[in-house]
Amino acid sequence: MRHPSGKYWFGTLLLTIITLILGLKVLPAKGQQSLYNPIPLTSNNQIMDTLSEKDIPTGEGGFARDYLVELEEGDQVAIDLISEEFDSVLLLLAADGSTMAENDDGPDGSTNSLLFARITETGKYIIRVRAFGETGGGKFSLKLNRLRPVR
């Protein structure tokens, strides 16, 4: 499938990838949003959102949406992604872009995703919601539960 804006879309995607790899800050032109701007998410928060063709193309026919969260060393997180409209995949990414944890199908045998992780370093992390393969997108519920040890 060809994107209607052709070369401009490819150039924007390429610039975004290079910017992320090099860790450069791209300042938006006046009145425009930046190219990459993950949505802030607080702990113990549940949101309803929609994954669409306006989100990040995965290169596999689907799309992804990123949420930024600050986690602390020792946190244990449970992240739950539920959708009746697409086959979900859930990733937890470290600040350097490496994958900390990933889940495709939940333990109940559905196409929903449930991910557990123990945080070993305080910092900013990305929770990536994405559609499996070419399953497109649609409405979803994302819930983050952060458990901290009693001190």
N, C-alpha and C positions, 0 to 999 in steps of 0.2 A: 504494500500500500504506500503510495507516495503522499507526502505531506504537502498541502496546498501552497505553502510558501517556499518550497524547494530549497534552493541554495542558502537562503537566509536562515532557515531552520537548522540546517546542517552546520552552518558557521556558528550559530549561537550555541548549539550543543557542543561543538568542538572547543569553543572558548570556555564554556563552563567546565568541561573535563580538564583542560589545561590549568584553569584557575584553581580547581580543587587539588590537582596533583602538586602544583607548585605552592599552594597555600597563600596565593595572592589575594588581596582585597580588591574587589572591583566596586567602585563607587558608582551608583546609578546616576543617570542624567537627571536633571531637575524634573520632578514630577513622575519619575519612573521607579519601579521597584527593582531591587537587585536581582541578578540572575538566579542566585541560589539563596533561599531564605527559609530554612526549616522552621516549622511551626513550634513555638515553645509549648512544652507540656509539663505540668506540675505533677508531683507524685500523688498517688492515691486519687487519681483523676480519671474519669471516664468521659470520653467524647464520642459523639456521633459525627461522622464525616462521610465524604464521597470521593472515591478514587475515579479519575476520568482521564481522557486523552489530553487534558491540559496539564497533567502531572508529568513526572520524569519518565521518559521512555526507557524501558529496560533492555531493549535490543532483542527481546524474545517475543514481541507482539503485545506485551502487557505494559503496565505503568506502575510507578511507585510514588509514594508520598512520604516525606521525612518529618520527624518530630524531634526537637531538641530537648534533652532532659539533663539536669545536673544530678549526678549520683556520687555517693561517698564510699570510700573504702570500707568494706565490711557489710555494705548493703546487700540484701538478697532481694531480687526483683522477680515478680511474676507478671508477665505481660500477656494479655488475652486479646485476641483479634477474632471477631465474629462477623461473618457476612453470609447472607443468603443469596447474594448476587454474583459472587466470584469465588474462585478457589484461592484462598489467602496464603501468603508466605510472610513470615515475620522475622526480621533481623535486628540484632543489637550490634551497632558499630561503635568502635572506639574513636577517639579524636583523630587518630592517624588514618582512619578509614578501614582498618582491619575488622573482620567479622569476629565478634566475641561469642555470639550464639545465634542459632538459626533454627526455625521450626516451620515445617510445611503443614502437616496434618496433626490435629490434636489427638490426645489419647482416647477420645471417645469414638474414633474412627470417622469423624466428619472431616470436611475440608477446612474447618476453622483452625486457627493456630494458637498454641499455648507455649510460651517460652519461659524457662527459669534460668537465672544466672546469678552468680556471686560476683560482686564488684571488688576488684583487687586494687584499684587506684581511683582516688577522687578526681572528678573531672566532668567534662561535657561528653555526652554520648548521643548517638542518633538511633532512634527507633524507626526502622523503615518498614512501612506497610506496602506490600506489593502483591500483584496478581500473578498466579502461577501461569507460565507460558502465555498463551494467547487468550486467556480467559477474560481479558478486558478490565472491567472495573465495576463500580457500583457503590451502594451504601454499605457502611461498616460501622462497627462499634469497637473502640480501642480502650482498654483499661490497663493502667499501670498500678501495681501495688508494690510499695517499697517497704520491706521489713528491715528494721535495724536491731542489732543485738542490744539487750538491756545492759546498761553500763552502771 
